[in-house]
Amino acid sequence: MPTNTELHKKKRKKNYIMLAMIFGWIALIWIITIIKTTNG
């Protein structure tokens, strides 16, 4: 099964973008939580 097709590359790129977005949301929520806890 070939893994270097155009469709595979597009799907891999999309998966990395989705993973980055999820990590971005987690980081954002974490930062907001830290700010709220430190400011009281």
C-alpha positions in Angstrom: 0.0 0.0 0.0 1.6 3.3 -1.1 1.8 5.9 1.6 3.2 8.8 -0.5 0.1 9.6 -2.5 -1.2 13.2 -2.7 -4.3 12.2 -0.7 -2.2 10.7 2.1 0.0 13.9 2.2 -3.2 16.1 2.4 -4.6 13.9 5.2 -1.4 14.0 7.1 -1.1 17.8 6.9 -4.7 18.1 8.0 -4.1 15.8 11.0 -1.1 17.9 12.0 -3.1 21.1 11.8 -5.9 19.6 13.9 -3.4 18.4 16.5 -1.8 21.8 16.6 -5.3 23.4 17.1 -6.1 21.0 19.9 -2.8 21.7 21.7 -3.4 25.5 21.1 -6.8 25.3 22.8 -5.3 23.3 25.7 -2.5 25.9 26.1 -5.0 28.7 26.0 -7.3 27.2 28.6 -4.2 26.4 30.8 -2.9 30.0 30.5 -6.3 31.5 31.4 -6.6 29.1 34.4 -3.1 30.1 35.6 -4.0 33.8 35.2 -7.3 33.4 37.1 -5.7 31.5 40.0 -2.7 33.9 40.4 -4.9 37.1 40.3 -7.5 35.6 42.7 
